[in-house]
Amino acid sequence: MSYSIKRDKYKSARGGYSRMLDIMCRKCETSVAIYQKDGPGNLRRMYSDRIFSPEELTGLQHENLKDIPPLKCPKCGEILGTPYIYAKEKRKAFRLYQDAVTKRIRKVAK
């Protein structure tokens, strides 16, 4: 499946540089999500509106924060992050635990 990069105020605020990442559980190497990372730096949080796959993680920005479960590996059940609101931008995100995930850059269809 191909995904196209979202172009909005958040992308431009981070220098206009984005890439698609395959987020994987460090413990069992299972793919957890397809995510758009904007700007440079480490992956510390995953914004809900930037998750493209799987279906159960898309659209969480419209849910109530207390109804969003922690980010878990679908295979081994390891908890990878907790939902919270990133205060600076008032956006829902998962705060990732340190070294809980690995990532690979995915090719994006132009």
C-alpha positions in Angstrom: 0.0 0.0 0.0 1.3 3.5 -0.8 0.9 6.5 1.4 1.2 10.2 0.6 2.8 12.7 2.9 0.5 15.2 4.6 1.5 18.8 3.9 0.2 21.2 6.6 1.3 23.8 9.1 3.0 21.2 11.3 5.2 20.0 8.4 6.2 23.6 7.5 6.8 24.5 11.1 9.5 21.7 11.2 11.3 22.9 8.1 9.2 21.1 5.5 11.3 17.9 5.7 9.3 14.7 6.1 9.7 10.9 5.7 7.5 7.9 6.1 8.7 5.4 8.8 7.9 1.8 9.5 7.8 1.7 13.3 8.7 -1.7 14.8 8.7 -3.3 18.2 12.3 -3.6 19.4 11.6 -6.8 21.2 10.1 -8.9 18.4 10.7 -6.8 15.3 7.0 -6.7 14.4 5.7 -3.8 12.4 3.5 -1.6 14.7 2.6 1.4 12.5 3.4 3.4 9.4 4.2 7.0 10.6 5.1 10.3 9.0 8.0 11.9 10.8 8.3 15.7 10.2 11.6 17.5 10.8 15.0 16.4 12.1 15.8 14.7 15.5 14.9 11.6 17.4 11.4 10.0 17.4 10.1 10.8 20.9 6.4 11.0 20.2 4.0 9.8 17.5 1.3 12.3 16.7 -2.1 10.6 16.2 -2.8 12.5 13.0 0.5 11.2 11.4 -0.3 7.5 11.9 -1.3 5.9 8.5 -1.6 2.3 9.4 -2.9 0.0 11.0 -6.6 0.9 10.9 -7.1 0.8 14.7 -4.5 3.5 15.2 -5.7 5.9 12.5 -8.2 8.6 13.4 -7.3 8.6 17.2 -7.0 12.4 17.2 -10.8 12.5 17.2 -11.1 10.2 20.2 -11.3 11.2 23.9 -7.9 10.9 25.5 -9.1 8.5 28.2 -10.6 6.2 25.5 -7.2 5.7 23.8 -5.3 2.6 25.0 -1.5 2.5 25.3 0.5 1.8 22.2 1.2 -2.0 22.2 3.0 -4.4 20.0 0.3 -6.6 18.2 2.5 -9.7 18.5 4.2 -9.8 21.9 2.0 -7.3 23.7 5.0 -5.1 24.8 3.7 -1.6 25.8 5.6 0.9 23.6 4.1 4.3 24.5 1.3 6.1 26.4 -1.3 8.5 24.9 -1.1 12.1 26.0 -1.6 15.7 24.7 1.5 17.4 23.5 0.9 20.8 25.3 2.9 23.0 23.0 0.7 22.2 20.0 -2.4 20.8 21.8 -2.1 17.6 19.7 -2.8 14.0 20.7 0.2 11.8 20.6 1.8 8.7 22.0 4.8 9.4 24.2 7.2 6.6 23.2 9.2 4.8 25.8 13.0 5.1 25.3 14.4 2.3 23.1 10.9 0.7 22.8 10.8 0.9 19.0 13.0 0.8 16.0 12.3 2.4 12.7 13.0 2.0 9.0 12.5 4.6 6.3 9.8 3.7 3.7 9.7 4.7 0.1 6.9 7.2 -0.7 5.0 7.2 -4.0 5.5 10.6 -5.6 
